Every structure is written in C-alpha cells, then in structure tokens.
Amino acid sequence: MPESSNNNLPVLLTVEETARCLRVHYKTVYNLIRSGELPSSYVGRQHRIRKEDIEEYLRRQETNKAGTTDEETPGEAGN
C-alpha cells in the first residue's frame, strides 16, 4: 500500500494486509508476532494487528536505525 493511504487503513488488519503494508513476506509478520515485536490479537483463529501497533513498530524501527549508526559494532572495542 502507498504511504499516503495509511490513514485509510482499517483499525484491525490481517497478517496478509500487514505484510502488504510493511512490504514484507507474511511469514516475516508471523515472526514479528512470535518475537513480541508486533502485538496482535486473535479474532477467531486468526491474528489481527492494530493499525496503531504497526505505526508504533515502524517508529521503533526508525529510532533503532537512527540510534545504531554511531555505535561501535560488537568486537571492535579495544582493537
């Protein structure tokens, strides 16, 4: 989905809709859910992801990316 249409997203998205929104494979979304990085709820037997949780996940990714650019990589300290 284009970024400009994010305001038109439904409140709850399926795993497949979330994958299209994030432009990743649906299995990546399941991995994010399993790891706890992306909260979800069950509706029946299927996961549903809140639009707000997707937006928060993306904000955290931007923050993490910005915060790791100046840090040393593990193993470089003391060399």
Residue pairs with C-beta under 8 A, 6 or more apart in sequence:
1 9
1 20
1 21
6 21
6 51
6 55
9 17
9 21
9 51
9 54
10 17
10 51
11 50
11 51
12 41
12 43
12 48
12 49
12 50
12 51
13 21
13 48
13 49
13 50
13 51
13 54
14 46
14 47
14 48
14 49
15 26
15 29
15 30
15 33
15 46
15 47
15 49
16 26
18 29
18 38
18 49
18 54
19 25
19 26
19 28
19 29
21 54
22 28
22 29
22 54
22 58
29 38
29 49
30 47
32 38
32 57
33 39
33 40
33 47
33 49
37 57
38 49
38 53
38 54
38 57
39 49
39 50
39 53
40 47
40 48
40 49
40 53
41 47
41 48
41 50
42 48
